Every structure is written in structure tokens, then in C-alpha cells.
Amino acid sequence: MQGKFVSEKNVKFLLHEVFDAESLCRYDLYSQHSRKMFDMVVSEALKLARNLFHPIFADMDRKGPEYENGTVKVHPQVRKIMTESGKGGWIGTTFSKENGGDQLPWIVAGACSYIFFAANYSAGVYPELTRGAASLIAEFGDDRLRQTWIPDMLSGRFQGTMALTEPEAGSSLADISTTAKPHADGYYTLTGQKVFISGGDHDGVDNVVHLMLAKIEGAPAGVKGISLFVVPKLRKDDTGNFTSNDVAVSQIYHKMGYRGCPITQLVMGDKGDCRGWLVGEKHKGLAYMFQMMNESRLGVGLGATAIASAAYYAALEYTRGRKQGRKPGQKDPASPMVPIIEHADVKRMLLFQRAVTEGALGLIMQCYAYADLERVTAGEEKERYHLLLELLTPIAKTFPSEYGIHATSQSIQCFGGYGYCDDFPVEQLYRDARIHPIHEGTTAIQGMDLLGRKVIMANGKAYDLFVTEVTSAMKKAEAYPEFSMYVEKLGESLKTLDRVTGHLKSVAGTDGTEIFLADAVLYLDLFGLIAVSWQWLVQALAAKIALSGPASRKDADFYEGKIFAFRYFLGYELPKVQALAERLTAKDPLTCECVSAHFND
Amino acid sequence: MQGKFVSEKNVKFLLHEVFDAESLCRYDLYSQHSRKMFDMVVSEALKLARNLFHPIFADMDRKGPEYENGTVKVHPQVRKIMTESGKGGWIGTTFSKENGGDQLPWIVAGACSYIFFAANYSAGVYPELTRGAASLIAEFGDDRLRQTWIPDMLSGRFQGTMALTEPEAGSSLADISTTAKPHADGYYTLTGQKVFISGGDHDGVDNVVHLMLAKIEGAPAGVKGISLFVVPKLRKDDTGNFTSNDVAVSQIYHKMGYRGCPITQLVMGDKGDCRGWLVGEKHKGLAYMFQMMNESRLGVGLGATAIASAAYYAALEYTRGRKQGRKPGQKDPASPMVPIIEHADVKRMLLFQRAVTEGALGLIMQCYAYADLERVTAGEEKERYHLLLELLTPIAKTFPSEYGIHATSQSIQCFGGYGYCDDFPVEQLYRDARIHPIHEGTTAIQGMDLLGRKVIMANGKAYDLFVTEVTSAMKKAEAYPEFSMYVEKLGESLKTLDRVTGHLKSVAGTDGTEIFLADAVLYLDLFGLIAVSWQWLVQALAAKIALSGPASRKDADFYEGKIFAFRYFLGYELPKVQALAERLTAKDPLTCECVSAHFND
């Protein structure tokens, strides 16, 4: 399949003009890199995405995984995707040299993942999951675990997974029942079931390494009794040969989208011989897993954004070519029809898609910038980046996931009936996009994380830091009087956020946790609108600077387009803050008062 | 497949307690009917929906239509669906006795269509399309056309279609190029192509009767030169036998959802022998077609609502059975988990689905009530119902179509990962739902119809009538002080609508049509929120009256649930009016200023 799915120019605009990624190279960890190197890496990612990932985008959907005799057959190109991802160093990009990586900043690695996801989300998940699993071993595993597993994972020979969910424990991880019994030889014997495990088994790799949560016999109840284990599909026996580790795939799920990647149900220890190796300390598994989870949440946001990007470029191409109707006021039926991109409502839909995609990408890259800086700074500065990253992660996961659904839907709408048919990629992108508000913590979980934890942690410090960041961008915008109308809107919205946050905190004290958190999802939406508006302001400022220098006509169009998207987001989307605030400050806890019986008929 | 897809109690609540359908029986046309009769009809519809439509809901999706050697093979049960729909009188329900119908009010017929659509949208389309096509012949065709085609259509032996769209003329019907050449024998010879024709050919019937738009040679350009023809797949020859009429199916479309019904591309006159018979007068085809179109638009709204209903009941059942987590504040991991319907955010998602479904159904039944009254009244009263119906049709089409996407999406969200898999019906419902903002006039077309035509027609009289209707419901609500907070909100929103409408009318004068109509879709959304809030107030008032009488515990739950849904809609959804109004009154026509080049990179 042909067709543009991502803008290299926009990726580079964000990397260099907005986030000045090269400035990271002043730190030791990244000192081997340069702007030129970053650009090369991005170009290589694009090449691989175009040549390997994108051509099988539709085919991986049409020929989904098949479960046969206990194994999972995936698209034949998956092996190549894993091998090439390993060979090109894409799995280990961010890893330290000693762990076999390139010490690339997250902001650059993220840009590359974005490109792979935009080309083919399902295909991108295989290496991405492997990276996450390997990084947990790198961070918390002992030398032996590191040496045993990391090299084969980074080379793409072994698949990594994240095995948390169980039939009775999805959003509620406290209730997992997979058990681990210590064995005298140092390993644990595991028994239990896991469901919805992405990439949990397939024939595109030689082995699968599960990073699995389980409870050691006699562990405390709830989240405080969860430990993390490496549980491979095949384990090395004493002679160094691989042998079955009693992890069986009992089924795969038939999904609406994201069909190129198998989601499996696993049964551990059916024959009493499933071995796992403890990662780090006992009972600290959830905390370890949350490192991977936070990375994964940004990854989900990135995937959702990337899918929206592919849908946006498909719609852009279509609306430029498709002629239909005339401009309002032009009634002469003999006059030629115009490309539909000339209709105001079509431009509105395109601006929505662009504003969501590029705004969300900005927010996620902002998070990666904080992560990169957290890695190399110390003391108060490190804490600052850490808190901002913690605060913004649920938003960077959810905003693109939720708005990505609307963006891909608007892409379909740009195509009319053709968008609903599989001659164009957008119906698949719409199906693929729907997974994101569900996996790696549903939107409800993210809302509770933001309001119930992140906003109040460290005595509200993360929240205050965020306000400082936004205010600082607003300050810079004072140089451009033509932005004042928008900056004012953002300022008002920030005040609204303050008011709502204060109100909810007082509710927590007077009305209890249930009412406090009842509309956390709306609070998350409100916060997201402001965070993305902030990012649009930052991008618009960078565009203004570029426009003040010598720019080619084409560059000028791009930068002026950025300013249109900025105006669009603050003019059309940001006002929703007022509606959300009205509800969030209403004294009418109807979703708490209403009970199951009220849905009877 | 088992599972509830619709609430009989709610349908009867709307028919009797809200709209007092029986009061229609005082008019001659409906005098043979009674409340008891209406209830019997609804029960029969439910029986057929449960026994015939619903069991093949998933199967029709999995085994979609196939195009083989120029013909379209559909699910083997389609023939039974058409036969039973004919036998039970479901196709001709609203037709006059003389045309072979039952003279049933639209409000009752609509309730039945709703039930069929909720059971299986694709299946419901076959008889529904046939009804619409036959009703055009009944209304505008001559005796011979009526006698030739209507009986076989109402019996379900022949499929009816609506053939408008062409490769180069979708939203822009002025540009159709199918031509009709008069023949001395009274018929016309047609040449051209049609695309996206629902039910355009299939082996579940003996013949297909297209109601087709074409231009007679030498006709005026644009919409004023469009005529309407009956173009059958097989025509009767002089001996009364059926013979091919040179209408070929060149392909079917592979759609994301709504897969039980084939969408076809037709080629007329490839052999120079495709005959069509003029319906009514020359060049008046578009006006005739708009009768069917308006019926179809309400039908699309109904279908969208019905799909949302099926998704809502699936989510309700699941959330009552699925246990996960504990109430906020309950930290003891040893305490039992609760059904997820007890979580406030899950109740919020269920209330959203219920509020959308039952609110939209109320609005559509309100439209049918106006249609029924328009049919039997005269003079100013008739005009009143006509204008209200005209005004509300684009809203009754669009609100359920757009919010139905969100409602089915929230249903998936209630299921978590399971909702994304085909073990449950909701992923199909989500796919099915996406067609509705596209067919029978996209959302953009509906927006322009509302703002550019309906709101200003008759010097704003339709608009004024609407305001009177809403104000009258608000007046009735004064009897319930506990509603005052909500009624006040509705009153403010109505004022906002007034303000926005006035502003836009003045923009039309000063800034021209393009800027006037640029955000017509947002205006439509704003209007829809108010119209559905009005319907929720009407339903809440009916619930209050019921609660003041003797009600069983179960009935009381239902009525109290209605009031929760009312509070939900006005508390969570209606405030969005303010955000839409902010944009609609902004002096920043950015979607008009921005041009194609701004999307360059």
C-alpha cells in the first residue's frame, strides 16, 4: 500500500525547533549524539517503516493470527520485523551501552516508535513490548537474569511481554491469583492464568519472555503481596538447551482491530513445571511493573497518535483529490466542482485531526523530554522532571487514546461512504484505534490516577509545576499581540482548572472519596484540553520564530498551518473546558446516588 | 445469540405515557386502531425480532454478501426476513388501505422498525428500504405504476431501493449524469452508473425495484433537471413475463460494518436496453425523492438509536455480572469485589448510553407524532406540524448518528478488553453504528440543511414553533420544584440558542454564506443537545406523573431511573451548549481563511 502516514518535517520540527533535542547532548549520557545523528536515526526509522512495516499494514489485518494446536501463527513478516528491529538496534535504542543499547534519548527513540506505529501499529507492538520487558530486567534484574535474557530480546530473537491481567483481575490488580512457590534451586514454581497478553506467544520468534506478576505463597493480601517474575516460554536447561517451561496458550482473542498482533490467554503450571525467576525483591513487583507500565502508557499514547496521523494523511490526500459540490454562494451548476478540501467543514475536520495528532505528539514528546532530563539530572531538578512526568503520563496516555477515536472517525467522515469500505486504510485505522482507551489502564483508571494520586501527591507540587510551565509559555507569547486572544483563553482555562481542582479537593474532605473521584474522567479530559493547548501554544511560538527568519514558501505554509491548527484547537476544543467545569463543580452526585435497580425496566 | 436488545417497557412508556398515541385514533384515518391494538402490534414486532432477526445478528456480519458472476448472494435468511415482513404486513404498515396497508400511525410503525433495527440493523434495512421505495410510487406514481409494483413490494417478493448517488455525485446531487431518453412507447431508456446503492441487488428476492434519479435529455442543469424513475431489475414484457432490464451489478463494497446488507454499484444501459418509467412530472424528481429521503433520515436516526440500545443492554447485563475492584475508600483486599455497575464511572457510562438512546428515541417518536398529525389535520395546524417535522428531521437524523458512535464506544468501554473481542456483540454494534453519519446525507449536509434552510424558512416560523414547544414543557415543569435547577439550565440554553441564531443570521448578511455556514455542524450539535434535553424533560414529567400514582417497586425503579437519566443529560451533556456557543459566536473564521496549502509540509 502506498500513501503517507507521517510527516518527517513535523517530527523534526518538534525535535529541534520545539524541544531542542540536541541540547541533551551536553550531558554525558547523550554526549556521543548530535542533531545530525538524531536526524539520521529518524531517516532510518522512516526507511524501515516505509519498506517493511507499511506494505503489510492491511495484510496483517486481513490475515490475523491463528491458533493451531497450542501455538499461534502470525503473519510471516513478523519474524523479519523482529529481526530487523533487533539488527537496527531499534529495540535497545534507549538502553545503556552496558546493557547493549545506544543510550539514545527517549525523545528520539519515541519519535522513531511513532513512525513505526503510524506505518503499522500492530507490527510496531512486537519490538516495543520487547523493549519494555527487557528494560524491566535491565533495571531490576540481577546479573544472571540480565545476561540470560537481554541479548536475545534486544536482537529480536525473543519476544518480551507484560503479563498482568487475569480473568478476575483486570483493572483490579490487587486481586491476581497466580501463585509462585519457592523452590530450593532458587526459582519459583508458578500456577495460574493470564488473559489479554499481547504477543503472549507466536511463531515469529524463537522464545517468549514474560514479565509476570504473581503472589508468592503466604504473601500479604492485595497489592503489597505482588512480586515480579521472569517466566519464559522455553527455559534453559542445565546443558544450555531450551526446553518447555509449561506455559500453555489456551486461546487467542478475535479482536475488532489491532489484529496483526495476537492477544493470548496463558495457563501456567498445568503440568506443575512452570518456573519463574524473581526480579528484584519479593512483594515489590507492582512498583517495578509500574516503571514498564508508565513507559507503556506513553507508548499507548504514541500509538494512538500515530494511528490518528496515518488517518489524517489519508484524509488529506483524499480531500485534495476528490471533487464534489461548489463553494456556498456559487449556485451555477455549470461551474466546475471544487476539491472537497475547499469546503469549510472539511477543513474543520482536517484541522481537528491535525490539531489532535500534532498536539498529542507534542505532549508525549514533552513527556519524553522530561524523562530524558530526569535521567541525567539530580536533586531538585530531577524531582521536578519526575513530578511533571508523573503528572502528565495519564494525560499523555488518555488524550490521544480518546481523541484518536474521534480523529479517525473524522477521517472516515472526510471520505464519505468510501471511508467505510476497505478500499481505503481508514476503516482499519478506526478499528485499530479503539483499543487504546482500554489497554494499559482504562481511561477510568487514568482519571483516578490523575485526580486521586498525581494532583495531590507531594502536596500538589506536580500540579504547581505544571501551572508554572504553562504560565511561562504564556509569558513568551506576550511578544505576539496577535496571539493575545488565544493566550487569554488559555489563561482563563487555567484559572478554571484551579477553581475545579480546589473544589474537588474540598469535596474529598467533606463528601468522601467516592464523590471526589466520581467524575475523574471528566477532570482528566479538562486537564488534557489545557495540556494540549499549552503544547499548541509552544508549537505556535516556535512557528512564529521560524516565520520571522528566511523561510521558503513551502516552509511558510507549514508554519502558518501550525498557527491555524493552534487557533483551531484553542478556538474549537479548549472552550469545552467550561462545560466540563460546570459539571465538575455541580453539587449533584447523581452517578453515586443512582443504583443498579434504577436501570431496571 | 441471546441477550436483550430493546426495552418493551420503554417503547410503551413513550407510546402511551409520553405521546398518548391512542389519541390519534380520534381521527378517521386511524379510527380502526386502539391502544390495545398498538400494544399487540409492538408485541408481534418483538416476537419476530427475537425469533427471526436477532438470532442471525452476528452470522449476517460474519457471512457477508458475496458477489459472484454478476449477482449478489446474501444470507439465506434474508428471503425469510422479506417474506415474513411482507406476510406480517410490516412493509406496508403505514400505507393506506387502498394501497394495501394498515393505516397505522408512523409513531407505532416507527416503534416496530426500531425493534427490528435493534435486533439486527442490516436485516431491518431490507424491508425498510422497500417500504420507502413503495411509498414513493404510492404517493407520486400513476395507477399503472402502483398496480404493477406495489403489491409485490409490500409482500416482500420484490426489494425496493433508493438510487441517487453516482461516482461523481454523492453529497452534490445536482451533478448526477445518469440520462433518460424518452421512447415512443412511453418509457425512457436509461444510461449511467449508481454507487453505494443499499440492497441494490440480491438473491433474497425475486426482483429489485429501483427508485432512481436521472436527467432527461435536454433537461435544465442542476437540481432543476432531475427526474424520478422506476427502474426495475427485471421488467414485465408484453406477455407478463419478467425479463432482464439491463441493470448490472458491477461490484459490491466491502464495509467495516452493516455487513449483512449489500451495498452495490449499478450500471444501467450497458446493452442500451434499460427502461425506466417516469414517476410524477418531469424535472420534479428531487422534490419527490425528498419525501422518501426525509422518511429515510428519520429511519437512519432510528437505526442509530436502535444500535445504541442493543449496545446499552449488552453493557448493562455485563456490568451487573462482572465483578472487579471495590468501592473507593474500601481498601481491605480481603473484602469481596463488587459488580462493576457499582462504580460511579460505570454508572456514568451507562447513564450516557441510556440518555442518548432513550432521549433520541423520544425525539424521533416526537417527529413521527408530528408526521401523523400532519397527515390528518388541515390549514394552519397542518402547517405547524409540517414545519416542526421539517426543522427537527436533520436533528433526529444526526443526533443519534453522532452520539450513537459515542454510546456504542462507551458500551465497549464498559466491557474493557472483552468489548473489543467478538465474543460479545458490542464490537459489531460499534462497527455497524459508524455508517449513520454518512448515509442519507452526511452530518455536514444535515447541518447546512438545518441552519441554511430550516431555521430561516417561513421567516423563522419553524424555529419559533420549536421554542414554543420547549417553553411549554418548561412551564409544565414548574409543578416540580425539584426540577427547577434543570429547567433553569434548559432555559439558559434556549436563550443561548437564540443568541447564537441571531448572531449567525447577522453574519449571513454581513460576511456571506460561506462564513455563515462554516460551523453549521456545531450549530446542529448545539440544537440537538437542546432538543434532546427538551425530550428528556418531557419524559421526566411523564415519569413524575406515573410516580405520583400507585406504582410497583419495579415500576418505581424504572421511573426514578428515567429521572436520573434526565438529570444526567442536563447535567453532563447540555452544558456543552456553552462551549459550542462560544465558538459559534467567535469572530475568527479560521476554517474559511485557511487553504489547502496550509496543510503542506
Interface residues (C-beta under 8 A of the other chain):
Chain A: S7 E8 K9 N10 T165 E168 A169 G170 S171 S172 A174 D175 V195 F196 A221 G222 V223 Y253 H254 K255 M256 G257 Y258 I263 L316 R320 K323 Q324 G325 R326 K327 P328 G329 K331 P333 A334 M337 P339 I341 E342 H343 A344 D345 V346 K347 R348 L350 L351 R354 I405 S409 I412 Q413 G416 G417 G419 Y420 C421 D422 D423 E427 Y430 R431 R434 I435 P437 I438 H439 T442 T443 A444 G447 G452 M485 G512 T513 E514 I515 F516 L517 A518 D519 A520 V521 L522 K554 D557 F558 E560 G561 F564 R567 Y568 G571 Y572 P575 K576 V577 Q578 A579 L580 E582 R583 A586 D588 L590 T591 C592 E593 C594 V595 S596 A597 H598 F599 N600 D601
Chain B: S7 E8 K9 N10 T165 E168 A169 G170 S171 S172 A174 D175 V195 F196 A221 G222 V223 Y253 H254 K255 M256 G257 Y258 I263 L316 R320 K323 Q324 G325 R326 K327 P328 G329 K331 P333 A334 M337 P339 I341 E342 H343 A344 D345 V346 K347 R348 L350 L351 R354 I405 S409 I412 Q413 G416 G417 G419 Y420 C421 D422 D423 E427 Y430 R431 R434 I435 P437 I438 H439 T442 T443 A444 G447 G452 M485 G512 T513 E514 I515 F516 L517 A518 D519 A520 V521 L522 K554 D557 F558 E560 G561 F564 R567 Y568 G571 Y572 P575 K576 V577 Q578 A579 L580 E582 R583 A586 D588 L590 T591 C592 E593 C594 V595 S596 A597 H598 F599 N600 D601
